Amino acid sequence: MKKLGLDATDIRILSAVQRHGQLSKTRLSEIVNISATPCWARLDRLKAAGYIRGYHADIALERVVDFTQVVVTISLTHHRKADFERFEAWLYRHDEITECIATGGGMDYVMKAVCRSLTAFQVLMQDMMDAELGVDRYMTYIATRVVKASHPNIAKMAGPVPADRTA
């Protein structure tokens, strides 16, 4: 479903910023194919409306330090709001946890942890268990290599929804 208030030019601006990060006024307007002043005004409006959360560098961490990346699926014993809030508060206190999504189905969370070593990861998991967060079970998967890491194609996602082919 398309969010209200964005037109094709806004989508082009968001796509350019997502792909290239911060750009000069001139370069962004060239990519988006509108003049610089209205392009910059639209960018400011998109920032103010919260469509752009920030700018980040994609650091080649493997060139900086050796690390272990682990994907963990987690199921909580109870599913009350307070149980989820307690677990999620614990997550935010640990920089080693770089991503976590809540899921429906057999597991409640899928998280990604990046630690200096497997031993450091084990310490993190022990801390999770010692915190008595109501974790029923968890499964760990050591990442051996990144096959694909990307952002969704905003222009494609915001485009027309394909017709239902089952009808």
Salt bridges, closest charged atoms under 4 A:
ASP7 OD1 - ARG42 NH1 2.85
ASP10 OD1 - ARG42 NH1 2.87
ASP10 OD1 - ARG45 NH2 2.70
GLU30 OE1 - ARG27 NH1 3.38
ASP83 OD2 - ARG80 NE 3.00
ASP83 OD1 - ARG86 NH2 3.02
GLU85 OE2 - LYS81 NZ 3.69
GLU96 OE1 - HIS94 ND1 3.89
GLU99 OE2 - LYS112 NZ 2.80
ASP108 OD2 - HIS79 NE2 2.95
ASP127 OD2 - HIS94 NE2 3.18
ASP136 OD2 - ARG137 NH1 2.98
